[in-house]
Amino acid sequence: MKLKEIENSIDPIILERGARYRENGHILSIEEVGPGLYRAEVEGE
């Protein structure tokens, strides 16, 4: 799945929140656990 397809399938509010988490350094780790499947550890609310 291409990134644009993923972005189009997620509510824009959730995408915006994720971008803020990234920009503020709240993503602690991210790993690919399977083809096209990712797991991330984040801190925040």
C-alpha positions in Angstrom: 0.0 0.0 0.0 1.3 3.4 -0.9 1.6 6.2 1.7 -1.0 8.3 -0.1 -3.5 5.4 0.0 -2.9 5.1 3.7 -3.3 8.8 4.3 -6.6 8.8 2.3 -8.0 6.0 4.5 -7.4 7.8 7.8 -9.4 10.6 9.3 -7.6 13.9 8.7 -7.9 14.8 12.4 -6.0 11.6 13.3 -3.3 12.4 10.7 -2.9 15.8 12.1 -2.5 14.5 15.6 0.1 12.0 14.4 2.0 14.8 12.7 2.1 16.8 15.9 3.3 13.7 17.8 6.2 13.3 15.3 7.0 17.0 15.3 7.2 17.1 19.1 9.3 14.0 19.5 6.6 11.8 21.0 7.2 8.8 18.8 9.6 6.7 20.8 10.0 3.8 18.3 8.5 2.4 15.2 9.1 -1.0 13.6 7.7 -3.0 10.7 6.2 -6.2 12.2 5.0 -7.6 8.9 4.5 -6.6 5.3 2.9 -3.2 5.4 2.2 -3.6 9.2 3.9 -1.2 11.7 3.9 -0.9 15.4 4.9 2.4 17.1 5.4 3.3 20.7 4.4 6.9 21.5 4.1 9.0 24.6 1.3 11.5 25.3 -2.5 11.6 25.5 
